[in-house]
Every structure is written in structure tokens, then in C-alpha cells.
Amino acid sequence: MKNQSVLKVSSLLVVTALIAAACAAPAALQSQPTPATPAESPASDSPATKPTPMPADAAAAPKLKALATFSIIADFVQNVAGDKVELVTLVGPGTDSHDYEPTPSDVAKVADAQLIFENGLMFESWLDRLYEASGSRAKRVALSEGIDPRPFEEAYGEDEHGHEHDADGKEGSKEAGHSHDEEKAGDHAHEHGEFDPHVWQDVRNAIQMVRNIAQALSEVDPANANFYAANAAAYIAQLEALDEEIVSLVEQIPEARRKLVTSHEALGYFADRYGFEMIGAVLGTMSSMAGEPSAQDFASLAEAVKAEGVDVIFLENVTNPQAVERLAREAGIRVGPSLFTDALSAPGEPGATYIDMMRYNARAIRDALTQ
């Protein structure tokens, strides 16, 4: 009996232990530590939970993609946009925009742009076709907007050559038939349109162009509007100083000698602003690849040069020097220094920026006309 009692007690103890273990199991499971969160454990103990810092470039917003049609406009845009814009230029330094022929890569550049900065007034006569061919949706900004354009016929002395207009606004002549000068004016209008597009040759116009750039950039990229406004203001201050400098340089030239004969009709705005008389241009608005003018053209211009007492003709960096040299021989005048007109020079040369270009031209003209 005693052994049976012991066995029963032992069995009861085993069952009791098993029941206790079974009841304790859920509590044990509940008391298991949960995975530590970054706040519950030192950062050094759980490196996988540390946020990975983003590189500064990756965190920054992508730059605005802008395109400038030629080098002078590109310089304006760069001064305003700084490093906020990815800028490409179609017609680079030392290259004549009149002779520009788009390439497949240029079509891709136009297609990729968000903003296109152009001169307007039909200076880039090829741009409409290029823009359409590229399928671009870029906003086009004509920097000549807000500038009072100079009619081409002013360059040829409308009153002097007898131009008049009929009731329909068409140009005629007081004489029977059209004079040679009227035909030249017509050639200008055909190539560039009714107005002279070389507006940047008056520094005050360049200031308006810079304002147009700042406004366009701010509208498309308002987050950087203050940056663009500050850059534009600083650059405009430099341009205002440049304008005053050119006025001072021209004052050193005797008034009777403030007469310009050039290789290409590009300095009309310069002449109007700074007090010069344009006697004529060998090539009109023709490109640097154009052939020489006719014998009659040379004879007429040489006669005008002699009559005005001009003794120097200025070559331009994007025009054909042969025609200029021929006129100089026939008129018995000097060929002056080459001026930068429709394009900047290559880096390291005197006209690598707009300010350098205008300062160089004014000094070169002053020096040539005071010899």
C-alpha cells in the first residue's frame, strides 16, 4: 500500500509539473525581447537602421535647361543664370550666325531645351524651321522685346535718297525707277526683315535684354527668382558703367571725324547711341561668305567715302576681308582694326565677353579716328 501511495503522489507531482510548464509557456513567449528599434539601441549596435545621407548633387533639383542662339546672347544669359542653369549655345564665338547651318546634334539640343533665348527681329532667320523640325516645346524668349527697333532704311538716309511711301505704306522713289540705294535697302529687308536686329550694339538695349532674361528665368524657375534678380542687377550696374565709358571715349574723337564705314551693316544702333554718322557698309547685311559687291557698288561707296573725307574703313570679325581691302585700295583709305560685331571672340581674345567686346570696339574706333 505504501508503495502504491508513493507512486500516486509521484504521478500527481509529474502531472502538476507538466500542467505548470504548459501554463508558463505562453508567458515565456510573451516575455521574449522584441527586435530593438533605432531609439532603443545605440546607433553603433545597429548600423543598418542609420539613414544613408544623400549626396548634395543628388538632393538638388535638376538644373533648368536653356539654349542661347548665339554667343552674345549666351554671355548675357550666363551672367544672369549663373550655375542655376545648364546652358548650351548653337552658334559659338567667332562664328557668323548668318551662315549657320543646323546639324542633327543641334536639332537634339533644341528639342532638349526648356527655354530658348533668341534675339528676335528675324536675326535668327533659321530658328523657326529648326524649332519646328525638333518638335521642341521650349518657351522662346525674344530678347529684343521692349526695345524700339531701328528701321533698316534709316541706315541709308531715307530723306537723302528720296525714299517715300505711298498710301499703302509701300516704299517708292521720288525719281523714275529705284535708285541703287533703294535696292540695297530692299535687300536688307529681304534678309532680316523690316528692322535692324543688331540691337545689342547700344548698351542701353543690352540692359533691356538682360531684364528680359531675368524675368523669363524667374517665371520658369520661381524658386531662384531672387538669385536671378540679384545677378541681373549686378550685371546691369556693370553695363551702365560701360555705357558711360563708351560715351567718354567717343568724346575724345573730333565731331567732324565721327563717321563710320564698315564691312557689314551692324553698327547702326552704336552709331545712333554714341553720335556717329554711318557713311556706308561694303556688304550691307550679307554674310561673311557672300561674294564681293558689284563694280558699281564699289564705285558708289568709294565716291561717298571720298566725298565725306573718311580715311579709314573698319573690318568686322565675321565678314569677308577681301571686299574691304578692295574698297580701301579704290578709295585710297586705311583698313582699320577688326571690330567684334555679330559674335564674341574666342576665349583669351579681346572680345571674349560682351563688355570686353564693346570696350574694345570703342577704343579701337577712338584710336583709329584720332590718328
C-alpha positions as CSV (number, residue, x, y, z in Angstrom):
1,M,0.0,0.0,0.0
2,K,2.8,2.3,0.9
3,N,4.5,1.8,-2.5
4,Q,1.2,2.5,-4.3
5,S,0.7,5.7,-2.3
6,V,4.2,6.8,-3.2
7,L,3.6,6.1,-6.9
8,K,0.3,8.0,-6.8
9,V,2.0,11.0,-5.2
10,S,4.8,10.9,-7.7
11,S,2.4,10.7,-10.6
12,L,0.5,13.6,-9.2
13,L,3.7,15.7,-8.9
14,V,4.6,14.9,-12.6
15,V,1.2,15.8,-13.9
16,T,1.3,19.0,-11.8
17,A,4.7,19.9,-13.2
18,L,3.5,19.3,-16.7
19,I,0.5,21.5,-16.2
20,A,2.6,24.2,-14.7
21,A,5.0,24.1,-17.6
22,A,2.2,24.3,-20.1
23,C,0.7,27.3,-18.3
24,A,4.0,29.0,-18.1
25,A,4.9,28.6,-21.8
26,P,2.8,31.5,-23.2
27,A,4.1,33.8,-20.5
28,A,7.6,32.8,-21.5
29,L,6.9,33.5,-25.1
30,Q,5.4,36.9,-24.3
31,S,8.4,37.8,-22.3
32,Q,10.8,37.3,-25.2
33,P,12.5,40.6,-26.2
34,T,11.2,42.3,-29.3
35,P,13.7,43.4,-32.0
36,A,15.3,46.7,-30.9
37,T,14.3,49.9,-32.7
38,P,16.9,52.6,-33.5
39,A,15.7,54.5,-30.5
40,E,16.1,51.5,-28.2
41,S,19.6,50.6,-29.2
42,P,22.8,52.5,-29.8
43,A,23.4,53.6,-33.4
44,S,26.7,51.8,-33.4
45,D,25.0,48.5,-32.5
46,S,22.5,48.6,-35.4
47,P,24.2,50.3,-38.4
48,A,21.5,49.0,-40.8
49,T,19.0,51.3,-39.2
50,K,21.0,54.5,-39.8
51,P,19.6,56.7,-42.6
52,T,22.1,57.0,-45.6
53,P,22.9,60.6,-46.3
54,M,22.1,61.7,-49.9
55,P,24.9,63.4,-51.9
56,A,24.3,67.1,-52.2
57,D,24.1,66.8,-56.0
58,A,21.5,64.1,-55.8
59,A,19.4,66.0,-53.4
60,A,19.4,69.2,-55.5
61,A,16.7,69.8,-58.1
62,P,17.8,69.3,-61.8
63,K,19.1,72.4,-63.5
64,L,16.9,74.3,-65.9
65,K,18.0,73.5,-69.5
66,A,18.4,76.7,-71.5
67,L,19.6,77.4,-75.0
68,A,21.1,80.6,-76.5
69,T,21.1,81.1,-80.2
70,F,24.5,82.7,-80.5
71,S,27.5,83.8,-78.4
72,I,26.5,87.3,-77.4
73,I,23.1,86.2,-76.0
74,A,24.8,83.2,-74.3
75,D,27.0,85.7,-72.4
76,F,24.0,87.7,-71.3
77,V,22.2,84.6,-70.1
78,Q,25.3,83.2,-68.2
79,N,25.7,86.5,-66.3
80,V,22.1,86.2,-65.0
81,A,21.7,82.5,-64.6
82,G,25.0,81.6,-63.1
83,D,25.2,78.0,-62.0
84,K,21.4,77.5,-61.8
85,V,21.1,76.7,-65.5
86,E,22.5,74.2,-67.9
87,L,23.2,76.4,-70.9
88,V,24.1,75.4,-74.5
89,T,24.9,77.7,-77.4
90,L,24.1,77.0,-81.0
91,V,26.4,79.5,-82.8
92,G,29.6,79.8,-80.9
93,P,32.3,82.5,-80.6
94,G,33.8,83.8,-83.9
95,T,31.0,82.2,-86.0
96,D,28.6,84.2,-88.2
97,S,25.0,83.5,-87.4
98,H,24.0,84.4,-91.0
99,D,25.9,81.3,-92.3
100,Y,24.7,78.9,-89.6
101,E,23.5,75.5,-90.9
102,P,21.8,73.3,-88.2
103,T,23.2,69.9,-87.6
104,P,21.4,66.8,-86.2
105,S,23.0,67.4,-82.9
106,D,21.7,71.0,-82.9
107,V,18.2,69.6,-83.5
108,A,18.6,67.5,-80.4
109,K,19.8,70.5,-78.4
110,V,16.7,72.5,-79.3
111,A,14.4,69.5,-78.5
112,D,16.0,69.1,-75.1
113,A,15.8,72.8,-74.1
114,Q,13.2,74.2,-71.7
115,L,13.9,77.8,-72.6
116,I,15.3,79.2,-75.8
117,F,16.8,82.7,-75.7
118,E,16.9,84.4,-79.1
119,N,17.5,87.9,-80.4
120,G,14.3,88.2,-82.5
121,L,13.7,90.8,-85.2
122,M,14.5,87.9,-87.7
123,F,18.2,87.8,-86.8
124,E,18.0,84.1,-86.5
125,S,16.1,83.5,-89.8
126,W,16.7,79.8,-89.5
127,L,15.2,79.3,-86.0
128,D,11.6,78.8,-86.9
129,R,12.4,75.9,-89.1
130,L,14.8,74.4,-86.6
131,Y,12.3,74.7,-83.8
132,E,9.6,73.0,-85.8
133,A,11.8,70.2,-87.0
134,S,12.9,69.5,-83.4
135,G,9.4,69.1,-82.1
136,S,10.5,71.3,-79.2
137,R,8.1,72.6,-76.6
138,A,10.6,75.0,-75.1
139,K,9.4,78.6,-74.3
140,R,11.0,81.0,-76.7
141,V,12.2,84.3,-75.3
142,A,12.9,87.1,-77.8
143,L,15.3,89.4,-76.0
144,S,14.6,92.4,-78.3
145,E,11.1,92.6,-76.8
146,G,10.6,96.0,-75.3
147,I,13.3,97.7,-77.5
148,D,12.4,100.3,-80.0
149,P,13.7,98.8,-83.2
150,R,15.6,100.8,-85.8
151,P,14.1,100.6,-89.3
152,F,16.7,99.5,-91.8
153,E,16.0,102.3,-94.2
154,E,17.4,104.8,-91.6
155,A,20.8,103.4,-92.4
156,Y,20.6,104.6,-95.9
157,G,19.3,108.1,-95.4
158,E,15.7,107.9,-96.3
159,D,15.5,111.7,-96.9
160,E,18.8,111.9,-98.6
161,H,18.0,109.1,-101.1
162,G,14.5,110.3,-101.9
163,H,12.5,107.4,-100.3
164,E,8.8,108.0,-99.8
165,H,5.8,105.8,-99.0
166,D,2.5,105.6,-100.8
167,A,-0.9,105.3,-99.1
168,D,-0.4,101.5,-98.7
169,G,2.9,102.0,-96.9
170,K,5.0,100.7,-99.8
171,E,8.3,102.3,-100.4
172,G,8.7,104.2,-103.7
173,S,11.1,106.7,-105.2
174,K,10.8,110.4,-106.0
175,E,12.8,109.7,-109.1
176,A,11.8,107.5,-112.0
177,G,12.7,104.0,-111.1
178,H,14.5,102.8,-108.0
179,S,18.0,104.0,-107.1
180,H,20.8,101.7,-106.2
181,D,20.5,102.6,-102.5
182,E,16.8,101.7,-102.5
183,E,17.6,98.3,-104.0
184,K,20.2,97.8,-101.2
185,A,17.6,98.7,-98.6
186,G,15.3,96.2,-100.2
187,D,18.0,93.5,-99.9
188,H,18.4,94.3,-96.2
189,A,14.6,94.0,-95.6
190,H,14.5,90.7,-97.5
191,E,17.3,89.2,-95.5
192,H,16.5,90.4,-92.0
193,G,13.0,91.9,-92.2
194,E,11.9,95.5,-91.8
195,F,14.1,96.3,-88.7
196,D,17.8,96.2,-87.9
197,P,18.2,93.3,-85.5
198,H,21.7,94.3,-84.1
199,V,20.1,95.9,-81.0
200,W,22.9,94.9,-78.7
201,Q,25.2,97.5,-80.2
202,D,23.6,100.1,-78.0
203,V,24.4,99.1,-74.4
204,R,21.1,100.5,-73.2
205,N,19.4,97.9,-75.3
206,A,21.7,95.2,-73.8
207,I,20.4,96.3,-70.4
208,Q,16.8,95.7,-71.5
209,M,17.8,92.3,-72.9
210,V,19.2,91.3,-69.5
211,R,16.0,92.4,-67.8
212,N,14.1,90.1,-70.2
213,I,16.3,87.2,-69.4
214,A,15.9,87.7,-65.6
215,Q,12.1,87.9,-66.0
216,A,11.9,84.7,-68.2
217,L,14.1,82.7,-65.8
218,S,12.1,83.8,-62.8
219,E,8.8,82.8,-64.4
220,V,10.0,79.3,-65.2
221,D,12.1,78.9,-62.1
222,P,10.5,81.0,-59.4
223,A,12.4,79.2,-56.6
224,N,15.5,81.0,-57.8
225,A,13.9,84.3,-58.7
226,N,15.8,86.3,-56.1
227,F,19.1,84.8,-57.3
228,Y,18.3,85.9,-60.9
229,A,17.2,89.3,-59.9
230,A,20.4,89.9,-57.9
231,N,22.7,88.7,-60.7
232,A,20.8,90.9,-63.2
233,A,21.1,94.0,-61.0
234,A,24.8,93.4,-60.5
235,Y,25.4,92.9,-64.3
236,I,23.3,95.9,-65.2
237,A,25.4,98.1,-63.0
238,Q,28.4,97.0,-65.0
239,L,26.6,97.7,-68.2
240,E,25.7,101.2,-67.1
241,A,29.3,101.9,-66.3
242,L,30.3,100.5,-69.7
243,D,27.8,102.8,-71.5
244,E,29.3,105.8,-69.7
245,E,32.8,104.7,-70.6
246,I,31.9,104.5,-74.3
247,V,30.4,107.9,-74.2
248,S,33.6,109.3,-72.7
249,L,35.8,107.5,-75.3
250,V,33.7,108.9,-78.2
251,E,34.0,112.4,-76.8
252,Q,37.7,112.2,-77.5
253,I,37.0,112.0,-81.2
254,P,36.6,115.3,-83.0
255,E,32.9,115.6,-84.1
256,A,33.9,116.1,-87.8
257,R,35.6,112.7,-87.7
258,R,32.8,110.7,-86.2
259,K,31.9,108.9,-89.4
260,L,31.9,105.2,-89.9
261,V,32.4,103.0,-92.9
262,T,32.3,99.3,-92.1
263,S,32.4,95.9,-93.8
264,H,28.9,94.9,-92.7
265,E,25.8,96.9,-91.7
266,A,25.9,96.0,-88.0
267,L,26.7,99.3,-86.1
268,G,23.6,101.3,-86.7
269,Y,22.5,101.2,-83.1
270,F,26.0,102.0,-82.0
271,A,26.2,105.0,-84.3
272,D,22.8,106.3,-83.2
273,R,23.6,106.0,-79.5
274,Y,27.1,107.3,-79.5
275,G,26.9,110.1,-82.1
276,F,28.4,108.7,-85.3
277,E,27.3,109.1,-88.9
278,M,27.1,105.8,-90.9
279,I,28.5,106.6,-94.3
280,G,28.1,103.1,-95.7
281,A,28.9,99.4,-95.5
282,V,30.6,97.3,-98.1
283,L,28.5,94.2,-97.6
284,G,25.3,95.5,-96.2
285,T,23.8,92.7,-94.0
286,M,25.3,90.0,-96.2
287,S,27.2,87.2,-94.5
288,S,30.9,86.6,-94.4
289,M,30.5,84.0,-97.2
290,A,28.9,86.4,-99.6
291,G,30.6,87.3,-102.8
292,E,32.1,90.7,-103.4
293,P,29.7,93.6,-104.4
294,S,29.5,94.6,-108.0
295,A,31.8,97.2,-109.6
296,Q,29.0,99.7,-109.4
297,D,28.7,99.1,-105.6
298,F,32.4,99.7,-105.1
299,A,32.4,102.8,-107.2
300,S,29.4,104.4,-105.4
301,L,30.8,103.7,-102.0
302,A,34.3,104.8,-102.8
303,E,32.8,108.0,-104.1
304,A,30.8,108.6,-101.0
305,V,33.8,107.8,-98.8
306,K,36.0,110.4,-100.6
307,A,33.2,113.0,-100.5
308,E,32.9,112.6,-96.8
309,G,36.6,112.8,-96.2
310,V,36.7,109.4,-94.4
311,D,40.1,107.9,-94.3
312,V,39.5,104.5,-92.6
313,I,37.2,101.6,-93.0
314,F,36.6,99.1,-90.2
315,L,36.6,95.4,-90.8
316,E,34.4,93.1,-88.7
317,N,35.2,89.8,-87.3
318,V,32.6,87.8,-89.2
319,T,32.8,89.4,-92.7
320,N,34.8,88.9,-95.8
321,P,38.1,90.9,-95.6
322,Q,38.7,90.8,-99.4
323,A,35.9,93.2,-100.2
324,V,37.0,95.6,-97.6
325,E,40.6,95.6,-98.8
326,R,39.5,96.2,-102.3
327,L,37.4,99.2,-101.3
328,A,40.3,100.6,-99.3
329,R,42.5,100.4,-102.4
330,E,40.0,102.0,-104.6
331,A,39.1,104.8,-102.2
332,G,42.7,105.3,-101.0
333,I,41.9,104.8,-97.3
334,R,43.2,102.7,-94.5
335,V,41.8,99.5,-93.2
336,G,41.2,99.9,-89.5
337,P,41.3,97.3,-86.8
338,S,38.8,94.4,-86.9
339,L,35.7,95.0,-84.7
340,F,33.6,92.4,-83.0
341,T,30.0,92.8,-84.0
342,D,27.8,89.7,-84.5
343,A,29.8,87.3,-82.4
344,L,32.2,87.3,-79.5
345,S,35.8,86.3,-79.9
346,A,37.3,83.1,-78.8
347,P,38.3,83.0,-75.1
348,G,41.6,84.8,-74.5
349,E,41.0,87.3,-77.3
350,P,39.9,90.9,-76.8
351,G,36.1,90.3,-77.3
352,A,35.5,87.2,-75.3
353,T,32.6,88.8,-73.3
354,Y,30.1,91.4,-74.3
355,I,31.6,94.0,-72.1
356,D,35.1,93.3,-73.4
357,M,33.8,93.4,-77.0
358,M,32.1,96.8,-76.6
359,R,35.0,98.3,-74.8
360,Y,37.5,97.0,-77.4
361,N,35.4,98.3,-80.3
362,A,35.0,101.8,-78.7
363,R,38.7,102.1,-78.0
364,A,39.7,100.8,-81.5
365,I,37.4,103.3,-83.2
366,R,38.6,106.1,-81.0
367,D,42.3,105.2,-81.7
368,A,41.7,104.9,-85.5
369,L,39.8,108.1,-85.9
370,T,42.2,110.2,-83.8
371,Q,45.3,109.3,-85.7
